[in-house]
Amino acid sequence: MPLRVDLDDRPRQLVCYQYGKPAHTLWEVIESDANETRIHFFPVTGRTHQLRVHAAHTTGLNLPIKGDDLYGTKGTRLYLHAEMLQFIHPVSRIEVNVEVSPDF
């Protein structure tokens, strides 16, 4: 779903097929019960609030991320965690991999 800033409600982003920039997210349900669904997100693009909007929007997953005060319900924290990051270092050109298990 293409995203752009909500000019009337910054910093929120909104889905806009006319003016939005392309945003692509792959996802996989890991586990689910009556109260919660654990999902792995694999962002292809990196738009502002991309995962949060794609999770919460009615034409997306329609499952706001737990604790998301902009697109869902405020909680004690936002339950969004980058378990693994991989990139090429801009100076050394060496591939860097960082992995940290979530604490929830």
Phi, psi and omega in degrees: 000127181289143185237150172211164179293144174275102187299335180267353184210058177295144009266012181302149174250157177221160178280127181216109182284345180272312186243354183291155176270148182303136177220126185229127180230128170266152182208160180214127175286126181267314176203156182208143171222193184295335186252332186216154174230126178263127185231139169264126176257142177232088182291128177272320174253177184227055180283154177302128178060019185307308183294321181295317179290314181298326178289316189275329188298144182296334176266000173263229179280339183059034179226086180304146178292135181306130178084007183281106184282348178265321187240002181215231181240128180301140177226195179286340178195167175269123182270063176233126187219130175275099182288327181215132174236140180220130180203164175267124180298132186293338181260307184280341183064017177270140177290130179246130177237128178234128179230132177218125179290145178291154179261023178221000000 
